Amino acid sequence: MLASRREKKHSPRRYDSDEASLTGSELNNCASRKSSSVLLSRLLPGNFDGEGRNAGRAKVRLTILFYVTLLRISYALNCPGTLNACLCENLSEAGDKLKLDCSGVSVEDAKSVLQEISEDENVTWDFLATNCSWTELPDGFFGNHRIERIDIYECGLEKISEAALRSTSQYLRDIRFMSNNLVSFPFELEMPNLDTLILYDNKFDRFPRLQYPNLRLLFLGGNLFEELPEDAFRSVPQLQDLYLGGNVLRTMPASALATLKHLRILACESGYMRNLVAGSLEFAEEAQVDYLILHYNEITEIDVNALTPGRFPKEKFLLNNNNLTVLPQNLFKPMLQSFITAGKGSLSVAENPLHCCAHLWLFRDRRYFRWFEDLTSTTCTIGDETIQFTEVKYRKLRADCARLRRSNPRARGSSSNQDNDDDAE
């Protein structure tokens, strides 16, 4: 910066130390990290000459060192290390981002520590607690501290009231209550800056009404939801990553996802879903869904119109370990072709009781095999025989299917209503 200033031609003048002085308001602005550029512009004069140049530089260095030290001491008073078994830690060099870890501490002692720490509008906090025996967060638990992240897991929490979070609701960006026993949470509380909400492994039995305009990640897996409202995601327009796995959902309601223009990941695995009805995986036109994760369910049927034509996952579609017998040609063939066109994408259907004769269209064009994950564990059955996908010979399979249909039209694996375009070559 000084070098560039030397190249410019200004009338020579000596450094005046009074120019480096700061008013009280400017120091406060500096402490709030809002006017560091103003501070530096006041401390660094536009030009030096002769001995004044060196003297000015020395005074600048000393002045900067003084104020930086002053700021660090000021912030260190907010984070003195160990406080009644809670541990305080600086997360930034400036000391304006702190973390308080109250793991293993009683909820009363944790609240007492928060009350002891001086409140500072220029300091933001992360709060962590694990392996505790808490039932409820008391009202006003966080005081007036600017809490941005709350991470409480394996503490036995059953209830969180609105009054426990109200004082810090405008600052909260990241909330994680994992592996507790929650049945109550203040979903109605306005949290305009909330970006991440993780309530994994609790005991919610009804899907909540969500109204977080800037929420991007929602993790409600491992609860007890049996169904989703059709308008479940209408008030979380910025949602990108949605995790619902490990609930007891039976299906996904039609068009429930259609309002999510920014959706990238849908994970609804390890549950009890049995069928995907028309429109159940209908994505917004603007959405660029990368991952669709539905493995380890009980899915037996996928409607050909479950997904909107042309709006397929870009990276992975995981359907392995379900009860599928048929992959509808009019749905999965265009999907595989889209993978070929894009040069990326994958489909996993391993560990499903697929019928070989329902997929002649697939075995006829082995180019599709490249886009399957776990191909060596992907099999199909014809009659009582199970065949690995890579071992299937199309012409032989076609003849076997025709013979099976003639001898026993109702035999398992003899149906071939999906391969009309393969009847003639």
C-alpha positions in Angstrom: 0.0 0.0 0.0 2.8 2.4 0.9 4.8 1.5 -2.2 1.8 2.4 -4.4 1.5 5.7 -2.6 5.2 6.5 -3.2 4.8 6.3 -6.9 2.2 9.0 -6.8 3.5 12.6 -6.8 2.3 14.6 -3.8 3.7 17.7 -2.3 6.2 16.6 0.5 5.0 16.8 4.1 6.0 15.3 7.4 4.0 12.8 9.3 1.8 14.3 11.9 1.2 11.9 14.8 -2.1 13.6 15.6 -3.5 12.1 12.4 -3.2 8.6 14.0 -5.4 9.5 17.0 -8.8 7.9 17.2 -12.0 9.1 18.7 -13.9 6.9 21.2 -16.6 6.2 18.6 -14.0 5.1 16.0 -12.5 2.7 18.5 -15.9 1.2 19.3 -16.5 0.8 15.6 -13.1 -0.9 15.2 -14.0 -3.3 18.1 -17.2 -4.2 16.3 -15.1 -5.1 13.3 -17.2 -2.8 11.1 -14.6 -0.1 10.5 -11.2 -1.7 10.3 -10.6 -0.1 7.0 -11.4 3.3 8.5 -8.9 2.6 11.3 -6.1 1.6 9.0 -6.7 4.6 6.7 -6.4 6.9 9.7 -3.3 5.1 11.0 -1.5 5.0 7.6 -0.7 8.5 6.3 -0.6 9.1 2.6 3.1 10.1 2.4 6.3 10.4 4.5 9.6 11.9 3.7 13.1 11.7 5.4 13.3 10.9 9.1 9.6 11.6 9.5 8.8 8.6 7.3 10.7 6.2 9.5 9.3 7.8 12.7 5.8 7.6 11.3 6.1 4.0 10.4 7.3 3.1 13.9 4.4 5.0 15.5 2.0 3.3 13.1 3.3 -0.1 14.2 3.1 0.7 17.9 -0.3 2.2 17.6 -1.7 -0.8 15.7 -0.1 -3.2 18.2 -1.6 -1.3 21.1 -5.1 -1.4 19.8 -4.9 -5.0 18.7 -3.6 -6.0 22.1 -6.4 -3.9 23.7 -9.0 -5.7 21.7 -7.7 -9.1 22.4 -7.5 -8.3 26.2 -11.1 -7.0 26.0 -12.4 -10.2 24.3 -10.3 -12.4 26.6 -12.3 -11.1 29.5 -15.4 -12.7 27.8 -13.6 -16.1 27.5 -11.4 -16.7 30.6 -11.0 -20.4 30.0 -12.7 -22.7 32.5 -15.9 -21.4 34.0 -17.5 -23.7 36.6 -16.7 -26.8 34.5 -17.7 -25.2 31.2 -14.9 -24.6 28.8 -14.7 -21.3 26.8 -12.7 -21.3 23.5 -11.8 -18.6 21.0 -12.9 -19.5 17.5 -11.3 -16.4 15.8 -8.1 -14.6 16.1 -9.9 -11.3 16.9 -11.8 -13.0 19.7 -15.2 -11.9 18.5 -16.3 -15.5 17.9 -16.4 -17.8 21.0 -17.6 -21.3 21.9 -18.9 -22.4 25.3 -18.7 -26.1 25.9 -20.9 -27.2 28.9 -20.7 -31.0 28.2 -21.4 -33.0 31.3 -22.6 -30.0 33.3 -26.0 -29.6 35.0 -28.5 -27.4 33.2 -28.6 -25.1 36.2 -24.8 -24.7 36.3 -24.7 -24.1 32.5 -27.3 -21.3 32.8 -25.3 -19.8 35.7 -22.2 -19.7 33.6 -24.0 -17.9 30.8 -25.2 -15.4 33.3 -21.7 -14.8 34.7 -20.2 -14.0 31.3 -20.5 -10.4 30.4 -22.8 -9.7 27.5 -21.2 -8.0 24.5 -23.0 -7.1 21.3 -19.8 -7.5 19.3 -19.3 -11.1 20.3 -21.1 -14.1 18.9 -21.2 -17.6 20.5 -21.5 -21.3 19.7 -23.0 -23.3 22.5 -22.2 -27.0 22.9 -23.4 -29.6 25.4 -23.3 -33.4 25.3 -23.6 -36.3 27.7 -25.8 -34.4 30.0 -28.9 -35.2 32.0 -31.2 -32.3 31.1 -35.0 -32.5 30.7 -35.8 -29.0 29.6 -34.0 -25.8 28.7 -35.0 -23.1 31.3 -36.7 -19.9 30.2 -34.1 -17.3 29.3 -31.3 -19.9 29.3 -29.1 -18.0 26.9 -29.7 -14.6 28.4 -29.0 -11.8 25.9 -25.9 -13.4 24.3 -25.7 -13.5 20.6 -25.9 -17.2 20.1 -25.4 -18.3 16.5 -25.1 -22.1 16.9 -26.6 -24.5 19.5 -25.4 -28.1 19.5 -26.9 -30.2 22.2 -26.9 -34.0 21.8 -27.4 -37.0 24.0 -28.6 -34.9 26.9 -32.1 -36.4 27.3 -33.9 -33.2 26.5 -37.7 -33.6 26.2 -38.9 -30.1 25.7 -37.6 -26.7 24.5 -39.9 -23.8 25.1 -40.2 -20.6 23.1 -39.0 -18.6 26.1 -35.7 -20.6 26.2 -34.7 -19.4 22.7 -36.6 -16.1 22.3 -33.8 -13.8 23.4 -31.4 -15.1 20.8 -33.8 -16.1 18.0 -32.8 -13.3 15.7 -29.1 -14.4 15.8 -29.6 -18.2 15.5 -28.2 -19.7 12.3 -27.6 -23.3 13.2 -29.6 -25.5 15.6 -28.7 -29.1 16.3 -30.6 -31.1 19.0 -29.6 -34.7 18.2 -30.2 -38.0 20.0 -32.4 -36.5 22.7 -36.1 -37.3 23.6 -37.7 -34.2 22.2 -41.4 -34.1 21.7 -41.7 -30.3 21.8 -39.9 -27.6 20.0 -40.8 -23.9 19.4 -41.3 -24.2 15.6 -43.6 -21.2 15.7 -40.8 -18.9 16.9 -39.5 -16.6 14.2 -35.9 -17.2 13.4 -35.2 -15.2 10.3 -31.5 -16.2 9.9 -31.9 -19.9 10.6 -29.9 -21.8 8.0 -29.6 -25.3 9.5 -32.1 -27.2 11.7 -31.1 -30.8 12.8 -33.5 -32.6 15.1 -32.3 -36.1 14.3 -33.1 -39.0 16.6 -35.9 -37.6 18.7 -39.5 -38.5 19.3 -41.6 -36.1 17.2 -44.6 -37.9 16.0 -46.1 -35.2 13.8 -44.4 -33.2 11.1 -44.1 -29.6 12.2 -45.2 -26.5 10.5 -42.1 -24.9 9.3 -41.7 -21.1 8.6 -38.0 -20.4 8.2 -37.5 -18.2 5.1 -33.7 -18.8 4.9 -33.5 -22.5 6.0 -31.2 -24.5 3.7 -30.7 -27.8 5.6 -33.4 -29.7 7.4 -32.6 -33.0 9.1 -35.6 -34.6 10.8 -34.5 -38.2 10.4 -34.9 -40.8 13.1 -38.3 -39.6 14.4 -41.8 -41.0 14.4 -43.5 -39.2 11.5 -46.1 -41.4 9.8 -47.1 -38.9 7.1 -46.3 -35.5 5.6 -48.7 -32.7 4.9 -49.1 -31.7 1.3 -47.9 -28.2 2.1 -45.1 -29.4 4.4 -42.4 -27.4 2.7 -44.3 -24.4 1.4 -42.7 -22.0 4.0 -39.1 -23.0 3.6 -38.5 -21.8 0.0 -34.7 -21.8 0.2 -34.4 -25.5 1.3 -31.6 -27.4 -0.4 -30.9 -30.5 1.7 -33.8 -32.5 3.1 -33.3 -35.6 5.3 -36.3 -37.6 6.5 -34.9 -41.1 6.7 -35.6 -43.4 9.7 -39.2 -42.2 10.2 -42.3 -44.4 9.6 -43.5 -42.7 6.5 -45.5 -44.9 4.2 -45.4 -42.7 1.1 -44.6 -39.2 -0.1 -47.7 -37.1 -0.9 -48.1 -35.9 -4.5 -46.5 -32.5 -5.2 -45.2 -32.0 -1.7 -41.7 -31.2 -3.1 -42.9 -29.2 -6.0 -42.4 -25.8 -4.2 -38.7 -26.4 -3.5 -36.9 -24.6 -6.2 -33.4 -25.1 -4.7 -33.6 -28.7 -3.7 -30.4 -30.7 -4.2 -30.7 -33.7 -1.8 -33.7 -35.7 -0.8 -32.9 -38.5 1.6 -35.8 -40.7 2.9 -34.1 -44.0 3.5 -34.4 -46.7 6.1 -38.1 -46.4 6.6 -41.4 -48.0 5.7 -42.3 -46.4 2.3 -44.2 -48.9 0.2 -45.1 -47.1 -3.0 -44.3 -44.0 -4.9 -47.5 -42.6 -6.3 -47.9 -40.3 -9.2 -46.3 -36.9 -8.5 -44.7 -38.0 -5.2 -41.2 -37.1 -6.6 -42.3 -34.1 -8.6 -39.6 -31.5 -8.4 -39.9 -27.8 -9.2 -38.8 -26.9 -12.7 -35.9 -24.8 -11.3 -34.6 -27.5 -9.0 -31.4 -29.3 -9.7 -31.7 -32.4 -7.6 -28.4 -34.2 -7.3 -29.2 -37.0 -4.9 -32.4 -39.0 -4.4 -31.9 -41.5 -1.6 -34.7 -44.0 -1.0 -32.8 -47.2 -0.2 -33.7 -49.6 2.7 -37.4 -49.1 2.5 -40.2 -51.5 1.6 -41.1 -50.0 -1.8 -42.9 -52.5 -4.0 -44.1 -50.2 -6.7 -43.2 -47.0 -8.4 -45.8 -45.2 -10.5 -44.5 -44.3 -14.0 -45.5 -40.7 -13.2 -43.8 -40.6 -9.8 -41.2 -38.2 -11.2 -41.9 -35.4 -13.7 -40.5 -36.4 -17.1 -37.0 -35.0 -17.6 -36.5 -34.0 -14.0 -34.2 -36.8 -12.8 -31.5 -36.8 -10.2 -28.2 -35.6 -11.6 -25.8 -37.7 -9.5 -27.5 -40.7 -7.7 -30.8 -42.4 -7.4 -30.6 -45.0 -4.7 -33.3 -47.6 -4.6 -31.4 -50.6 -3.4 -32.7 -52.9 -0.7 -36.4 -52.5 -1.4 -39.1 -54.9 -2.7 -39.3 -53.8 -6.3 -40.1 -56.3 -9.0 -40.4 -53.9 -11.9 -38.6 -50.8 -13.0 -41.2 -49.1 -15.3 -39.6 -48.7 -18.7 -41.3 -45.4 -19.4 -39.7 -43.9 -16.3 -36.3 -45.5 -16.0 -35.3 -45.7 -19.7 -35.4 -41.9 -20.2 -33.6 -41.5 -16.9 -30.7 -43.8 -18.0 -30.6 -42.0 -21.3 -30.3 -38.7 -19.5 -27.3 -40.1 -17.6 -25.7 -41.1 -21.0 -26.3 -37.7 -22.4 -24.9 -35.9 -19.4 -22.0 -38.3 -18.9 -22.8 -38.7 -15.2 -25.4 -40.1 -12.9 -26.0 -43.5 -11.3 -28.9 -45.8 -10.3 -28.7 -48.4 -7.6 -31.4 -51.2 -7.5 -29.4 -54.0 -5.9 -31.1 -56.3 -3.5 -34.5 -56.1 -5.1 -36.5 -59.1 -6.3 -36.6 -57.8 -9.9 -38.3 -59.9 -12.6 -36.0 -60.5 -15.5 -38.7 -60.7 -18.1 -40.0 -57.3 -17.2 -36.7 -55.8 -18.2 -35.9 -57.0 -21.7 -35.6 -53.4 -22.7 -32.7 -53.1 -20.3 -30.8 -56.2 -21.3 -31.2 -55.4 -24.9 -29.0 -52.3 -24.6 -26.1 -53.0 -22.3 -24.9 -49.4 -22.5 -27.3 -48.8 -19.6 -25.2 -51.1 -17.3 -22.5 -48.6 -17.0 -24.8 -46.3 -15.0 -25.8 -48.9 -12.4 -24.1 -49.0 -9.0 -23.4 -52.4 -7.3 -24.0 -54.1 -10.6 -22.4 -57.3 -9.3 -25.0 -57.5 -6.6 -27.9 -56.7 -8.9 -29.9 -59.7 -9.8 -33.3 -60.7 -11.3 -35.4 -63.8 -11.3 -37.0 -65.9 -14.0 -39.1 -68.7 -12.7 -37.2 -70.0 -9.7 -33.8 -69.0 -11.1 -31.9 -65.9 -9.9 -29.4 -64.4 -12.4 -26.8 -61.7 -12.0 -27.4 -58.8 -14.3 -24.0 -59.1 -15.9 -24.6 -62.8 -16.7 -27.9 -62.3 -18.5 -27.8 -63.1 -22.3 -30.5 -61.1 -24.0 -31.5 -63.5 -26.8 -31.6 -66.5 -24.4 -33.6 -64.5 -21.8 -36.1 -63.4 -24.5 -36.6 -67.0 -25.6 -36.9 -68.2 -22.0 -39.5 -65.5 -21.2 -41.6 -66.3 -24.3 -41.5 -70.0 -23.4 -42.4 -69.3 -19.8 -45.4 -67.1 -20.8 -46.7 -69.8 -23.1 -46.4 -72.6 -20.5 -47.6 -70.6 -17.5 -48.7 -67.0 -18.1 -49.1 -66.4 -14.4 -45.7 -67.8 -13.4 -43.5 -65.6 -11.3 -41.2 -63.6 -13.6 -43.1 -64.4 -16.8 -44.9 -61.0 -17.2 -43.4 -58.9 -19.9 -45.7 -55.9 -20.2 -42.7 -53.6 -20.1 -40.9 -54.7 -23.3 -43.3 -54.0 -26.2 -40.5 -52.3 -28.1 -38.5 -55.5 -27.9 -41.0 -57.9 -29.5 -39.7 -57.3 -33.0 -36.1 -56.7 -34.2 
